[in-house]
């Protein structure tokens, strides 16, 4: 039985799924790693693994959700009743709960920067933008309040439902993000020595390709598409039975790669032109980029717009993380009536906020608290990115290729075009033999076994 909640169109589904995939990693982490890992050579690797690993997993999650019309936990129960396979759904719900608890901290930093920009406080901190960033993350009250504000925005959207909340906001946020990237790219490419940044980002230097960069490209190929946590199982359960699954999967993979390249082209020409060194992680977004905008006419306006739309990209990922938990809590109510959905969203959001407070305080009063040598924030990140997500992705690949009936898989893949039989055969072989092996290799690498 299909969910009562449904996307109003395939475009709405694609934008929401792409929004879930496009977040912090796609916009600052992937461009930076690309630059130091062989440029265009790394992009080719990432594209290859996205097609061979990310796409099959994404399509697999789409099939689980759309074939049953149920959210993550119930979908596995329907396909494999009386078994323990539904724990994959619970694993996804738990992973998203923990993920959003520290992801919302970074979202809160963006909220803080927007607040500083609106109130004119951005220029009042000693030490410039580095001092501003230090102040933003080390002020315990401000960090927790900003995290709460970010989660509040997330809750308000998810509580409104799939069509009226998540889909409506994604239809505004995703095109706006794309348009601003184009504006920023045009401006960046017209700066002096901009081509140095383009060369840093895209020039294929195979001498910089190492085993570590190959493994990162493999891991990033499924991490960056929101696969492995059953978010896409829940999202696809809201899709009409009449729609093709292959086209949205191709679109999501393509948009994710495209946005990552746009981010690099918007960032690195300006960074190199103005004499800055590319920095990894939050520093690129919160310290270097504001300094870059300072050198551009109407820079404060562009910085504010960039932060606002970066907040949009972060929120669209947060919507999906909260949605999988809310859908699981309201599974016996056909996707959740307005009242039950709203209650579940608020209670879940409150729980995530409370669990995330230690992560928000990891750079202030809990800075000395460590777990296996890592801060609370970094420990939560390591648990999700290096353990829970690859384990979830491995279990999903095994479930799809060994527990689901091949006829059901074929019918879902070729829906909308009988000419996709060849693609189904290739996809099935990848899911059954290649994807599990690659995930095991990536997992063993990130936990230090190989």
FENLIN-V866123 format. One record per residue. N is the residue number from 0. RES is the residue in one small letter. SS is DSSP state (@ for helix, = for strand, . for the rest). PHI is phi in whole degrees, -180 to 180 (none if undefined). Layout:
BEGIN
n->(N N)
res->(RES RES)
ss->(SS SS)
phi->(PHI PHI)
END
This chain:
BEGIN
n->(0 1 2 3 4 5 6 7 8 9 10 11 12 13 14 15 16 17 18 19 20 21 22 23 24 25 26 27 28 29 30 31 32 33 34 35 36 37 38 39 40 41 42 43 44 45 46 47 48 49 50 51 52 53 54 55 56 57 58 59 60 61 62 63 64 65 66 67 68 69 70 71 72 73 74 75 76 77 78 79 80 81 82 83 84 85 86 87 88 89 90 91 92 93 94 95 96 97 98 99 100 101 102 103 104 105 106 107 108 109 110 111 112 113 114 115 116 117 118 119 120 121 122 123 124 125 126 127 128 129 130 131 132 133 134 135 136 137 138 139 140 141 142 143 144 145 146 147 148 149 150 151 152 153 154 155 156 157 158 159 160 161 162 163 164 165 166 167 168 169 170 171 172 173 174 175 176 177 178 179 180 181 182 183 184 185 186 187 188 189 190 191 192 193 194 195 196 197 198 199 200 201 202 203 204 205 206 207 208 209 210 211 212 213 214 215 216 217 218 219 220 221 222 223 224 225 226 227 228 229 230 231 232 233 234 235 236 237 238 239 240 241 242 243 244 245 246 247 248 249 250 251 252 253 254 255 256 257 258 259 260 261 262 263 264 265 266 267 268 269 270 271 272 273 274 275 276 277 278 279 280 281 282 283 284 285 286 287 288 289 290 291 292 293 294 295 296 297 298 299 300 301 302 303 304 305 306 307 308 309 310 311 312 313 314 315 316 317 318 319 320 321 322 323 324 325 326 327 328 329 330 331 332 333 334 335 336 337 338 339 340 341 342 343 344 345 346 347 348 349 350 351 352 353 354 355 356 357 358 359 360 361 362 363 364 365 366 367 368 369 370 371 372 373 374 375 376 377 378 379 380 381 382 383 384 385 386 387 388 389 390 391 392 393 394 395 396 397 398 399 400 401 402 403 404 405 406 407 408 409 410 411 412 413 414 415 416 417 418 419 420 421 422 423 424 425 426 427 428 429 430 431 432 433 434 435 436 437 438 439 440 441 442 443 444 445 446 447 448 449)
res->(x x x x x x x x x x x x x x x x x x x x x x x x x x x x x x x x x x x x x x x x x x x x x x x x x x x x x x x x x x x x x x x x x x x x x x x x x x x x x x x x x x x x x x x x x x x x x x x x x x x x x x x x x x x x x x x x x x x x x x x x x x x x x x x x x x x x x x x x x x x x x x x x x x x x x x x x x x x x x x x x x x x x x x x x x x x x x x x x x x x x x x x x x x x x x x x x x x x x x x x x x x x x x x x x x x x x x x x x x x x x x x x x x x x x x x x x x x x x x x x x x x x x x x x x x x x x x x x x x x x x x x x x x x x x x x x x x x x x x x x x x x x x x x x x x x x x x x x x x x x x x x x x x x x x x x x x x x x x x x x x x x x x x x x x x x x x x x x x x x x x x x x x x x x x x x x x x x x x x x x x x x x x x x x x x x x x x x x x x x x x x x x x x x x x x x x x x x x x x x x x x x x x x x x x x x x x x x x x x x x x x x x x x x x x x x x x x x x x x x x x x x x x x x x x x x)
ss->(. . . . . . . . . @ @ @ @ @ @ @ @ @ @ @ @ . . @ @ @ @ @ @ @ @ @ @ @ @ @ . . . @ @ @ @ @ @ @ @ @ @ @ @ @ @ @ @ @ @ @ @ @ @ @ @ @ @ @ @ @ . . . @ @ @ @ @ @ @ @ . . . . . . . @ @ @ @ @ @ @ @ @ @ @ @ @ @ @ @ @ @ @ @ @ @ @ @ @ @ @ @ @ @ @ @ @ . @ @ @ . . . . @ @ @ @ @ @ @ @ @ @ @ . @ @ @ @ @ @ @ @ @ @ @ @ @ @ @ @ @ @ @ @ . . @ @ @ @ @ @ @ @ @ @ @ @ @ @ @ @ @ @ @ @ @ @ @ @ @ @ @ @ . . . . @ @ @ @ @ @ @ @ @ . . . @ @ @ . . @ @ @ @ @ @ @ @ @ @ @ @ @ . . . . . . . @ @ @ @ @ @ . . . . . . . . . @ @ @ @ @ @ @ @ @ @ @ @ @ @ @ @ @ @ @ @ @ @ @ @ @ @ @ @ . . . . . . . . @ @ @ @ @ @ @ @ @ @ @ @ @ . . . . @ @ @ @ @ @ @ @ @ @ @ @ @ @ @ @ @ @ @ @ @ @ @ @ @ @ @ @ @ @ @ . @ @ @ . . . . @ @ @ @ @ @ @ @ @ @ @ @ @ @ @ @ @ @ @ @ @ @ @ . . . . . . . . . = = . . = = @ @ @ @ @ @ @ @ @ @ @ @ @ @ @ @ @ @ @ @ @ @ @ @ @ @ @ @ . . @ @ @ @ @ @ @ @ @ . . . @ @ @ @ @ @ @ @ @ @ @ @ @ @ @ @ @ @ @ @ @ @ @ @ @ @ @ @ @ . . . .)
phi->(none -74 -60 -65 -73 -148 -68 -77 -158 -64 -61 -61 -65 -64 -65 -68 -67 -65 -62 -63 -75 -86 -147 -59 -63 -68 -93 -119 -76 -64 -58 -65 -62 -59 -63 -97 -121 108 57 -59 -64 -69 -59 -63 -62 -61 -63 -61 -72 -64 -74 -87 -118 -63 -60 -59 -65 -61 -63 -62 -67 -57 -65 -58 -71 -71 -67 -101 69 -127 -71 -50 -67 -66 -62 -67 -63 -69 -75 -129 -65 75 -114 -99 -65 -66 -68 -61 -64 -63 -61 -64 -62 -63 -61 -66 -62 -68 -58 -69 -65 -101 -63 -67 -66 -66 -57 -65 -62 -65 -60 -60 -62 -63 -64 -62 -68 -67 -88 79 -84 -61 -94 -96 -93 -68 86 65 -71 -67 -66 -62 -65 -60 -64 -64 -86 -98 -86 -61 -68 -64 -64 -70 -64 -68 -60 -63 -65 -63 -67 -61 -60 -63 -63 -60 -74 -64 -62 -78 107 -72 -73 -79 -111 -63 -65 -61 -70 -65 -67 -91 -70 -67 -62 -63 -62 -62 -63 -65 -59 -61 -61 -66 -64 -58 -68 -63 -73 -94 -80 -62 61 -62 -65 -62 -67 -63 -64 -57 -81 -115 -63 -76 -113 -71 -69 -91 -80 -117 -61 -66 -70 -65 -65 -65 -61 -66 -64 -65 -63 -106 -63 -75 -107 61 -96 101 -122 66 -58 -73 -65 -65 -61 -72 -68 -93 -94 -59 -64 -83 -82 -71 -96 -66 -60 -63 -63 -61 -63 -65 -62 -65 -65 -62 -67 -63 -64 -62 -69 -59 -61 -64 -72 -80 -91 -73 -58 -69 -60 -73 -60 -98 81 -93 -94 -64 -117 -83 70 -57 -58 -63 -77 -98 -117 -72 -61 -58 -66 -64 -62 -60 -90 -112 -57 58 -59 -63 -65 -65 -63 -62 -65 -63 -64 -62 -80 -66 -62 -58 -62 -69 -66 -63 -72 -64 -55 -68 -65 -73 -62 -64 -72 -62 -63 -67 -73 -109 -64 -88 -123 60 97 102 -67 -55 -68 -67 -63 -61 -63 -64 -64 -68 -67 -65 -60 -63 -62 -63 -60 -65 -67 -82 -57 -58 -66 -65 -96 -67 -108 -137 -69 -107 -62 -91 -81 -129 -126 53 83 -115 -64 -60 -60 -66 -66 -64 -62 -62 -59 -73 -72 -103 -123 -66 -66 -65 -64 -62 -63 -64 -64 -66 -63 -70 -61 -63 -86 -117 -106 -86 -70 -62 -65 -66 -60 -61 -61 -69 -70 -89 -55 98 -165 -70 -75 -95 -59 -64 -63 -60 -60 -64 -60 -64 -65 -63 -64 -81 -120 -85 -58 -59 -63 -65 -64 -62 -62 -62 -63 -63 -70 -70 -94 86 -77 -126)
END
